[in-house]
Amino acid sequence: MKIQNTFKLKVITTALLAAAGLAHAGDAAQPDALDKVTVTGSRIARSAKEGPASVTVISGADIEKQGYANVYDALDGLTQNTGFTQGADFGNTFTPAANAISLRGLGPNHTLTLINGRRMADYPTAYDGQVNFVNLANIPSALIDRIEILNGGASAIYGSDAIAGVVNIILKKKIDGASINLKAGGTEHHGGENIRLQLTGGKSWDQLSLIYGLELSERQPIWARQRGFMSSSTAQGEAPSPVLSRRIAGGSYLDAGGACGNFAGLFAGSVQTVGNAQKGYCASGMLKPSYWTLQTANRSQNGFLSLDFPLNAHLELFSDAVLGFNHTENNTRGPNWTAAAGQGGYFLNNNTGNYEIWNKRFAPEELGGASQYNRQWDDLSANLTVGARGELSGSWNYETAYNASLYTSRAATPMLLAGVNDYFLGPQLGVDGSGVPIYSPNLSRFYQPLTPAQASSLIGDSVSHNKSWLQVLSLSANGDAFQLPAGPARLAGLAEWGSQGFSNDPEQKLNQGVFYNAGPAIRSNGARSREALGAELLLPLAKPVNLTLSGRYDRYEISSGSEGKFTYGAGLEYRPTGSLLLRGNYATSFRAPDMSYLFQTQTRGYYASTTDYWRCAQAGQPLASCQYANVSPGSNYVSNGNANLKPESGKSYGLGFVWSASKDADLSIDYWNIAIDDLVTTLDPDLLLRTEAACRSGSYDIHSALCQDALNRIVRNPANALVDPGAINSIVVNPINAASERTSGIDLNAKYRLRTARLGEFLFKAAYTKVLTHTYQQFSGDPVQDKLTDMSNTDWPDKLDFTTTWHIGDWTSTLLLTRYGKIPNSAGTGYLTPTVLANLNLSYLLSKQTTASLIVNNVQDFIKKDYSGGWPYYPVGSYKPYGRQAWLEVNHSF
């Protein structure tokens, strides 16, 4: 990385702090008569809540009224959240114990997430194995005052990561008394039963104020077998999945079909013979749904404590702490044994003289239940802030704070032990002249189901320990700088010093031969420090015109060097009338490469499932029934970090207006445009495989940089290989700096309140986002890819939320309708139609202290299905297959 002179930062720091001090020392103007508020789009408190950049606000009450279970659900429902992400229901993902959003479709790592304006430690396991992000799943909703979402680039205010937007989760500052909340419910089609208890309260003494909160929750999993339409992978006439097979290497099946009767009671009695006793195998349509949790099992305990201690009228000490414990379990596939898997996948059978391939998929009944093979995560998250705030003189005030954040995760993954090969094949008798292992197996053992005790002796847990941390010391001040004819110019200054780091410690037994066919496990870790200095200036140029200027310098340093970046922004507000605001903004942004991208050591593993589009095309098989589609386990991958990655640079601009026709009606329309250069990315393996197929078929120019890169990353077996000729051997997915990504669109928000004498009060809200353009260019000179027409891109092209709240007497009801735009089907041959889902909340005030509510999500009990790509027959990650869910909730205040 490029070395920067630290003297440059010190000079800028000194100059800006001196300027702020001189401005403070001058004559201070009287503050505005109206109360000033601070929103996430600015560090300057001002009288108007609307500023030059669009900010969306979700209140704590909105989270409950609109049927959202937690912070993640509320943010996932934002119309700005158009990007596809792998959530807890995705199953085949690196991080099923965490959830992330993708504002503007730019990925989880391009949105900065804050609590009370302060950064949090990343989840210690990277999203998709590469991308650092903040987990949104474990923030108690009862403690949230509001969530503010800045829709656009804001590096000039907040630094790295703030390219697609900023999410600021603001916790409650004051609670009088105490309240208890109990919520319980489940899904109509079984699974997912859950219960949540929240206790919140506050207490004030003469010079001390305290706020506390506790949330306890537990949720059962939802299994694929509990949803009838996907309870078998043969519902559309597909062949059942092999669960026990013997075949000659490169040839036909042997007589495993004759043993299928022994396994007839397994996989819920669904095992059948494919072929015949002489040349057949045992198979089941229940293999895939038996081991997949659509929703994870979860148990969590989260607490919050906040203290404020005013020493005098000008100085206040404060502290807040958030602590969470989270246990998660999920399942994506059961144990799978292939003979001599680490030695080519085939062996010389000394009894028959054949080179043979043996494969066995363990049934839930053999394990004592599918949950015995669950992966488990035990996470701890902690955030602590201590600081002081107060007034200097005149209009100036300051805040200094130290923030520390820690996230640890213990992950336990069940794996087959090394002895499984000997259990089924007996001891190895040596190798032949080509190095192929020789065995004389006892066939009767292979042809008999295991008991749970036998299966348990062949399985052990691989335990990894992962940690990330962050600490920041900050000093900020703001106040009136100097007087202009239209009013006082206001200045805010900020200085930050911090560091962050992570470590991933895999199970060392993976390197000691304890587990069967296990890849090498290499520890990865890294740390970097950060310094930043920023300033923001609000200039009232005329009574209806405000100009905001901001600038910030950030410097990141790792052991091999440092990199500095200056970003700036400007915003203009014009109010021709009291009810109309015209606004525009421009900002540059940057993003330091993810630490996982920089420091990751070589990682080898395999994807949960893979579709080989090229072999499907060669075989002339449609994806829905292609033998090479959704193969589980999937292809092997190789990934490395890249310490030479450059930071991303971005720019964004927006234009819009806000019209407040009355106190009961307002309308805003904003156009946004975001561009990123030197995009740091690891290519999606599915996209790589689609690209490779297009290049080999001639749809893309095979000599282009794009095609050459894809062909080099997809490593295939030789065409004359004895086993699986032409099959994918491995996929190389190390990170690169791509050329660019650009997107633009419009946001529309409207609100109208209707008051009637007899029918009560109605509040109507609408939010709509339309993506106008979204392009990607991997290498300079490559054709620009239009992601809006790319059939492998499942981002939403548009989303619409419409909310109606009705209040009359002691009754309040809220109906949320969400319309999702069209996305490609799984096969990439067409589009799924837009879909509207409805959530309903009905509340009744039992007394002044007690409220009871009925919450129903997906009122229509609608499940979006997609049979084009085969099982699981729905668009995974885009829609949830839960069906109707309902909760009863009681809240009592003391």
N, C-alpha and C positions, 0 to 999 in steps of 0.2 A: 504494500500500500504506500501511497505517496507520503513522504515525511513533510510535515508542516512545522514552521517555526513557532514554538509556544509563545515567543515574545509578541507575536501578532495578536494573539488572543488577549494577553495581558494589557496591551496598549488599548485595544478596543474596550475592554472591561473598564479600565480606569477612566477613559474618556466619557463613556456613557454614564457611569455612576457620578462623575463630576458634573455632567450636564444635568442629571436629575437633581443633584444637590443644589446647583445654582438656581434651577427652576424653583425648587422648594424655598430657597432663601429669599426669593423675590416677593413682591407684594402678591398675596393670594387673593383671588376673587372670591366673592360669596358663593356658596354652593347653590345649585338650583333649588327652587322651592319644592319641586316634586321629589319623591323618594327615588333614589337611584337603585338600579338593579344590575347585577352582573350575570351575563349569560355566557355560555361556553364559547361563543364566537368572538369574545373579546375579554381582555383582562381589565378593561376600564369600566367602572360602574357608570351607568348613564340613566337618564330619565325614561327613555323609550325602550320597550322590550324588543321591538323589531329593529334590526340593524342592517348593515350592508350585505350580510350573508344570511342565508336561510338557516334557521334553527328549528328543529322539530322537538316538541316537548311531550313526554309521556308521564303523566302523574302516577303516583303510587296507587291512587284509587282506580285509574284507568286499567292498570295491570289486572286487578281483580275483576272489575266490571266486564272486561272484554274476554274473560275466560282464559287468561294466560296463567300458567302455573308458576312461572318464575321470570326472572329478568331475560333469560335467553328467549323464551317463548314470545315475550313482548317485542324484543328486537328482531327476532326472526320474522315477525308479522309486519314489520315496516315495509312500506312500498319501495323504499330506497334499497332494501335488501333483496336485490334481484339475482345475486350470485348463488350458484349451486354449492352446497357444502355437505360434507360427510358428517352427519350427526349421530346421536346415540342409537338411532334406529337403522343406520346404514349397515351395521354389522361388520362388513369387511373393511375395516379401517384401522389405522394405527392408534386412534384416540377415541374409542367408544365411551370413555369415562368423562369426556369433555365435549363442549359444544361451542361453535364459533359462527360468526356471520360473515357475509361478503357483500358489503355495501358497493353498489354500482357494478357488481360482478368482477371486482378487482382482487378478490381473494381475502382470506382472513387477516393476513399480515399487512394489509394496506389501510386498516382502520385502527386508529389509536383508541384504546379503552382506558378510562380513568375512573377512580373512585374519589369523589370530592376534589376533582381537579388534579389528582396525583396518580402516577403510574403504578402498575402492579406487576409482580413477577409473572413471566410467561408460564404457561403450562409446561412442565419439564420434559414431556415427550412431544416432539414436533408433529404438527398436523401433516398427514400424508407422508410422514417420515422425514420431512424437510423444513416445513414452514413453522416459525414461532408464532404463537398467538396467545391471547388471554382467554382463559376458560370463563364462560359466562353462566355456568350451570349452578354455581353454589353461592349466590348472593341472595340473602333473605329478602323477599319482597315486602315484608311487613315494615322494614326499616327504611324503605325508599321514599323520599319525598318526591323526587321526580328524576327522570332521565332526559338529558338534553343531547340531541344529536346534531352536530354541526355538519351540514351537507356540503362538503367541499374541502379543498386543500387548506391546511392550516399549519404548515411547518414553521412559518414565520412567527407563530405564537407558541406552538407546542413542540416543535422539533420533529425528529424522525418519526416515520410511520403514518403521520397525519396527511395522507394523500387522498384517500377516498372519503375521509371524514373523521370526526371525533365523536366518541360516545362517552359522555360524562355522567356517571351514576352518582347522584347527589343524595346522601343519606339525611335523615331527619335531624334537624338541629334542636328541636324542642318537642317534648311530649309531656303532657300534664296527666298525672295519674297513671293507671296501668290498664292493659287490655289483654284478653286471652282470645285466641282464634283457633277453632278446630275445624278441619276440612277433611272429608273422607269421600271416596268414590271409586269408580272403576269403569271398565268398558262393557258395553252391552254384549259383546261376543266373547267374553271371558278374558282373563289375564289383565295385568296392569292395575290390580287393586292397590290403592294407595291411601295413606293417611298422613296428615300434617298437623302439628301443634305449634303455634306461635305465641310467645309471651313477650310483650313489649311494655315499656313504661319509662317514666322519668320522675325525677325528684329534685327540688331546688331547696337549698339552704341559704343562709345569708350571703356567702361568697363562693358557693359551689353548686354547680348544676350537673346532674348525672342523667344520662340516657342509656338504657340497656335493652337488649333484645336477645331472644333465644328461639331457634327454630329446630324442631325435630321432625324428620320425615322418613317414610319408608314406602317403597314401591315394589310390587311384584313384577316379574318380567312378562312380556307377551311373546309367545312362541309362534313360529310360522304355522305349526300344525294346528293352532287354535283359530286360524282363519281358513274357512272351508275352501275358498277358491284357490288357495295355494297349499293345501294340505298334502298334495301329491304333485310331483314334478312330471306326471304323465297325463295331466288333465286335457292337454291338447293333442294327445296321440303320440307323444314323444316316447322313445324307448326308455325303460327304467334304467337307473344307474347301477353299474356293476358293484356288488358288495363282496363277492368272492369269485376269483377267477384264476385259472392256469392257462397259459398259452405258450406256444413255441415262439422264441424270439424271432420277430419278423414274420411270423406265420399265424396259424389258426389256433383256436381254443382247444384245450384238452378236455378231460372228462370231469371237470369240476361240477358240471350240471348234474351229475349223478348224486352229488352230496347235498343238493339244495333242500331236500326233504328234512335234513338235520337242522336247517336254519328256518324252517317254515314259520315258527312262532316269533321270529325276530322282526324288528321294524314294524311293530303292531300287526304282525301276521301278514305282511305284504310281500314277503320274499317269494319270488317265482323263478322258474328256469327259462332262460333265453337260449334257444337252440335245443340241443338234446343231451342225453347223458354222455354221449361219446364226444361231442364237440359243442359244449355249452358252458354257461356260467350262471351264477346266482345274481339276481338283481332285485331292486326295490325302487318304487316311486316315492317312498317315504324317506329315503336317505337324506336328501337336502333339507326338507322341512323339519326333520327330527332334531336337527342340531342348530337351528338358527333362531336367535332371539330378535324379534322385530323391535322390541323396546327393552333396554337393559333393566336388570334388577338394581335397586339403589337404596342405600340407607345413609342418611346424613344427619349431622348435628352442627349447627352454625350459631355462633354467638357474636354479639357486638356490645361494646362499652365505650361511651364517650363522656369526657369530663371537661368542664370549663370552670376556670378559677380566676375571676377578675381581682387583680392585686389593687388596682385603683381605677379611676375613671379613664385612664389613658393606656392601661396595659392589662392584657388578659393572657393567661396561660391556658393551653388547651391540649387535649390528647384524645385520640380514639384508636380503638383496636378491634380488628375483625379476626375471628378464629373459626376455622371450619374443618370438620372431619367427614370424609366421604368414602363409602364403600360401594363399589360397582361390580356387577358381574354380567358377562355376556357370553354368547356362544355363536360361533360361525360354522364350525365343522367338527366332526368327531375324529377319533384316531384313525389314521390311514397308514397301513404297512405295505410297502413294496419290497420284495426280497432283494437283498444286496443293493439297496438304493444308493449307497455311497460308492458302489463299485460298478456302476453302469446300469443297474436295475435288472440284471439277469444273471443267471448262474448255470453252471454245468451240473445237471442232475446225474449223479453217478449211478442211479438205479435205472434210468431210462436211456442215458446217452444223449439226451436232448439239452439244448440251451433253452432254459425256460424262464418265464416271467410269472411270478406269483403276486397276487394282490389281495388284501383283505381290508374291508372297512368295518370297524367295530360297531356293533349295534348298541343302542341305549340299554337294552335288557342285559347285555353282557357287562355293562359298567355299573349297573344298579341305578340307572337313570341318566338322561342326557346331561343334567345339571352337574354330574360328577366330573364332567370335562369342561366346566365353565372356566373362562379366564377371569381373574379377580384383580381389582385395583383397590388399594387403600391409600387415600390421598389426605394430605394435611396442607391447608393454606392459611397463612397468617399475614396480616398487615398491621403495622404499628406506626402511628404518627404522633410526634410531640412537637410543640412549638409555642410561639408567642406572637400575638398581634396587638396592634394598638395604634394610637394617634401620635404623630410627631408634632406638628403645629399647623395652624391654618387648616387647609383642607386635606393635608397629606396624612396617609396612614401606611402601615407596613405590616408585613407578616414574614416571619422566619420559621422554618419547619424542617424537621428531619423525618424522613419516611423510609421505613424498611419493610420489605416484602419477601416472603419465603413460600415456596411451593415444593412439597416432596410427594413422591408417588412410589409405592411399592407394587410392582406388577408380578403376578404369579401366573405362568402359562403352563398348562399341563402338556407333557410331551412323552412320547414313547422312549423307554429306556433302551440302552444298548443291547440288553439281553434278549430283546424281542426277536432278533434274527435267529439266535441259537434256539429259542423256544420253538419256533416253527420249522427250522431247517436242521437243527442239530449242529454239532461242531463243524467248522470248516476243515476240509480235508486237503487244503492246498489250493493251487491255481494251475490252470492249463498253460500251454505255451504262449498264449496271448494275454495272460494275467487275469483271466476270468476265474472267479472263485468256484470251487468244487464242493458240493454237499451231497449227502445221502439222506434226504429228509424222510421223516416218518409221516406219510400222507394222511394217516388217520387222525393225527393231531391237528393238522390244518383243516380237516373236514369236520371238526367238532366245535360247537360254540364254546366260548369261554364262560366260566362262572365269574361273578363280580370279584371274588377273591383273586382268581387268576389274572383278571384284567388289571386289578389294582397293583399286582406285583410287577406288571410290565409298564406302569405309568408313573411318572414323577413330575414334580413342579420345577420349572425353570424360573427363578426369582431374580428380577432386576430391581435396582434402586436408582431412582432418578430425582434430580433436585435442580431447582432454579432459584435464583435470588436477585434482589435488586435493592439498592439504597440510594437515596437522593437527599442532599442538603440544599435547600433553596432559600433565597432572600428576594422578596418583591416589595415594591412600593408604588403608590400611585396617588395622584392629586392634581391640583391645578398648577399648570406650568407658567402660563403668561396670559395676558388679557388680549382678546381680539374684539373688534367692534361688535361682532355677533355673540360674544360670550367668551368664557374662559377656555383656553386650550388645555386639554387634560393629557397627562403623560403617565405611562406605566413602565416600570423597569423591572427586569428579572435577571437573576444570576443563579445558576444551578451547578452543582458538582455532584457527580454520582458514579456508580459502578454497577455492573451486573455480571452474572455468570451462570453457568449450568454444568451439570455432570450427568452422564448416563453410564451407570455401572451395570453391565449385563451379568448374567449368571456365569461364574467362572468354570462351573462344571461343564459348560458347553465346549470348553477347550481341553477337557480331561477325558473325553471319551465316555462320559456317563450316559449321554443321551444318544439315541439312534439317529444317524444321518444328520447330525447337527452341524451347522455352519460355524465358522470361527466367531468368537465374541470379543470385540475390542472396545475398551473403554474410550469414551470421548468426553471431552470437557473443554471449557474455554471461559475466558473472562475479558472484559474490556471496561475502560473507564470513559467517562463523558464529562465534558465541560460545556456550558452554554451561557450565552448572554443575549438578552433580547430587550427590545423597547417597542412601545406602541404609543402613537400620538393621535389624539382626536382633535381635529381642527374645525370649529364652527365657522365656515367661510362666510356664510350669510345665514339669516334666520331660518330659511328653508333648506340650507345646504350644509352637510357635514362631510368632511374628508378624513378618513382614517388611514394612517400609514403605520406599517409594522416592519420590523427587521430582526433577524436573529442569526447568531453564529453558533454552530455546534461543532465540536471536535470530539471524535472518537479515537481511542488509542488502544491497540493491542500490542503484544510483545514484539511483533515484527514491524510496527510503524504506526502511523496515525493518519487520519484523514479529516479535513475540515470542510465545512460547507456553510455558506451564507445564503439565507433565503429571505425573501421580502414579500410584502403584500400591500395592497391598497384597496380601500372600499369607499364608495361614494353613495351618499344618501341625499335625495332631493324630495322635499315635501311641498309640492305646489299648493296643496290644501291640507287642512288638519286631518282629513280622512284618507289621503292618498300618499303613499310612499313609493318612489321610484328608486331602485337600487342597482348597483353593479359592483363587482369585485374581481380582482385579479391577484393571483398569488403563485409564487414558486414553491415547490416542495422538494423534499428529498427523503430518502430512506436508506439507512445503513443496512448492509446485507444481514440477513438473519444469522444469528450465532451458529445455528445448526449447519447452515450453508458453509460457514467459514471453517468451523472446527471439527466437523464430523469426520471420523476415521472411516476406513473402508467398512461398509456394511454389506453383508450378504444375507439374503433371505428369499422368501417367495411370496407372491401375491396370493390372496385367498382364492381368486378366480381370474381367469384370463380368457379372452376370446381371440382366436387366431383368424382374423378376417381374410388373410391371404389364402390360407388352406381351405377355408369355407368356399372362397371364390373358385379355387382350383377344383374342388370337389363338386362344384355346382350345387351346393346345399344352401337353402335359405337359413338365416340365423336362427329362426325359431326351432329348427330341427337339426341344426348342424352339429356334428359330433365334436367339433373343435370350439364350440361356443360355450361360454360360462363354465369352462373346465375347472374343477376344484379338486385339489389345490392347484393354483395357477403356476405361471412361469417363475423361474428364479430371477432375481434382480441383483445387480451390483451397483452400489452407490458410494461416492466419495465426496468429501468436502472440497472446497475450492477457496484457498486463502487469498487468491488474486482477484476475487470479484470486486467490481467497482460499485460504489453506491448508485442507487437509482436517482435520477433527477426528474422532477415533474413540474407541471404548471397547470393551473386551472383558472377558469374565469366563469362568471355567471352574470346574468341580467334578469331582472324581474320587477314585480310591483306587488304591493300590499294595499288593498282597498278595504277600509273599515267603514262600511256604509252606515253603520250604527253600532251601538254597544252590543247589539244582538246578532250582528252579521259581519263577516269579513271574508275576503277572498285573496289568495295569493297565487301567483304563477311565476315560476322561476325556470330559466334555462341554465343548464350546467354543462361544462365541457372540461374533461380531465385528460391529460396526456402524460405518459410515463416513457422516458427514454432509459436505455441500459437496464431494462427490466430483468431482475434476478428471478430465475424460474428453474424449476425442474420439470421437464416435460411429463405430462400425464401418460402413463404406459398405454392406456386404452387409445389415446389420441395418437401416440407413436405407432401403434399397430394399425390403426386406420390409415395413417399417412403412408406407412410402408406398403399396405395393400394398394393404395391409390397410385403410388409410384411404380410398383411392379406391374400393375395393370395398364399403365400408360395414361391414367387420368391426370397425373402430375408429370412434369418433366423430370425424368429419372436422373438427369445430369445436374439438376438444380442443387443449390446448397441445402435446401430443405430436405430433399430426397436423400442426398448423400449422407446427411446427418442421421436421418431415420434408419437407413440401411446399415450404417455402422453401429447403431445402438441396438438393433435387433439381431442377436447372434443366433444362427440356426445350426442344427445338426447337418452334417454332410448328406448329400442326396443318396449316398451308398451306405449310410450307417445301418448297422444290423438292427438297432432299436430306434423306432420313431425317426426315420429319415425325413429331413426337411422340417422337423419340429423345432419350436423355439427352445434354444438352450438357455439363454439368459437375456436380460434387457438391462442396458447400461443407462442409468438415470442421474448422472452427476449434474450439479447446477451450472448454469451458464448466464451470461448477460445477453439477453435477447435484445433485438433492436428497439422495439417500441410496442406500446399498447395504448389505444386511444378510445375514449367513449364519450358520448354526449346524450342529453335527453332533457326532459321537462318534468317538473314536479308541480302538481296542482293541489292546493288545499283550500277547503271552504268550510265555513261554520255558520249555522243559523239557529237561533233560539226563538222558539214560539211559546208565548205565554197566553194561556186561555183561562177564563174565569171558572169554567165548569169541568174541562177535560184535563186540567193540570198543565204541566210545563214539558215541552219537547225540546230536545237538543239534537240537531242533525250535524254530523261531521262527515266530510269526504276527503280522501287523500288518494292521489293518482300519480303514478310514475310511468313514464313512457321512455324507453331507451330508443334513441333515434339512430345512433351509430355505435358500433363497437368493432374495432379492428385490431389485428395483431400481426406483427411482422417479426419472424424469428431472426433472420439475418438481413442486414442491409443488402438490397438488391433482390431479395426474394419477393415474389408477389405478395401483396397485402391480403391477409385472410379476413374475410368478412364474417365475424363470429355470429352475427344475426342470422346468417343463412347457412352457417356450418351445422350440418346435421348431427355432429357429435357434441354440440354445445347445448347443455340443458339449463342455461340461465334463463330467468324469466324475461321476456321482452317487454312486459308491462304488468303492473299489479294495481289493483283498486281496492281500497277499504271504504266501506260506508257504514257509519255507526248511527244508530238512533237510540237515544236515551229518553225515557218517559218517566216523569215523576208526578205522582198524585197522592196526596195524603201520606200514608205510611208506606206506600208501595213505590218501588223504583225498578225499572227494567231497562236492560241494555241489549240491543241486538246488533251484532257485528257481522257484516257480510264482506267476505274477501273473495275477489275475483282474480284468479291466476290466468295469465295469458297462455297462449299455445306454446308447447315445447315439442321437440322431435320425439318420436317413439323410440323404443329400445333398439329396433333394427335400423334406425336411420333412414327409413323408407317413406316417412310421412310425418304428419303432426298429430299430436293429441289435442283434442278440442279444449278451449278454455273451460274453466271449472269455477263454480261459486260454492264456497263453504260458509256455513252459518254457525255462530256461537251465540248463546242466549244466557243472560244472567237476570234472575228475578229475585228481588230482595224485599223483605218486609220488616218494618221496625216494630219489634215485639214490645219494647219499652224504650225509655230514653237511653238505657245502657246496653240493650241487646238487639242485635239484628240477625235474622236468619236468611240464608240465600240458597237458591237452587241454581246450579250452573250446568249447562248442557253445551258441550262442544260437538260440532258436526251434527247439528240437529237433524239433518236429512239422513243420517247414517249412510253417507256416500263414501265409497271407496273407489278411487280412480284405478282402473285396470288397464293393463297393456300386455297383450298376448303376442306382440310381434317379435319379441326377442326371447321367447320361452320363459321358463320359470325364473323368478317368482311371480310373474304376471302382473306386476305393477311397477311404476317408475320409481325405483328405489332412490331415496334421498330427496326427491322432488315432492312427493305426496306421502302422507302417512297412511298405513293400512289399518289403523286402529278401529275405525268405525266410530259409532256414537259413544261418547264418554259423558258421565254425569257425576256431580259432586253435591253433597250437602255441606253447607258451611254455617257456622255459628260464631258470632263475634260479640264478646261481652266486655264492657268497660267498667272499671271500678272507680 
